[in-house]
């Protein structure tokens, strides 16, 4: 068996076509209620996505920034 990584050893991140931090992205998307997001707002605001690229030929229901 392998030991699980500690929470302090994990790094969270991602890519998105929108530059919003994770708190604002989750708020806009309705991922969780304000009650759930409010306690971790400061931590989520620190997570900023790397820029992503998309092609409307494959993603037809999203209009991203140009």
N, C-alpha and C positions, 0 to 999 in steps of 0.2 A: 504494500500500500504506500501511496505517496501522501505526505501531509498537505492539507489545503493551504493556499496562500492566505496570509493575513490581510485584512482590509486595507491596512496602510501600504501594502505592497501592490495594490491594484491601481491602475491608471485608467480613467474614464475619458473618452473623447469620441469624435466622430466627424463625419463630413456632412455638409448641408449646403444647399444653394442659397439659403438665406443666412445672413450674418448674425441673427439673434442668438444671445446666450441661451443656455438650456432652460433657464427659468421662463424667459419670455416665449421661447418656442413651445414649451409644454403648456403655458397658459393659453397661447393662441390656438394650439391644437386640441385643447380640452382633454389632455392626457389624464390629468388628475384634477380633483377639485382644489379650490383655493385653500381649503382646510388642510389638505395633505401637502400642498406645495409651500405654504407660508413658513413652516418650521425649518425648511431646508433651502429657503430662498437664497441666502448669502452663498452657500456652497454651489448651488446651481448657476448663479450669476457668474461664477468664476470659470465655468466650463464654456469655452467658445469653440464653435466648430471650425474645422479646416475647410477652405473653400472647395466646393464640389462643382462638377461640370455635368450638365445633362443635355440631352438632345430631344427636342419636342417631337421628333419622329418616333421616339420610344416612350416618352412620357408626355402624354397628351392632355392630362388634366391639371397640369401645374404650369404656371407662367412665372418664371424666375426673373431675378434682376439681370439686366444686360450690362 
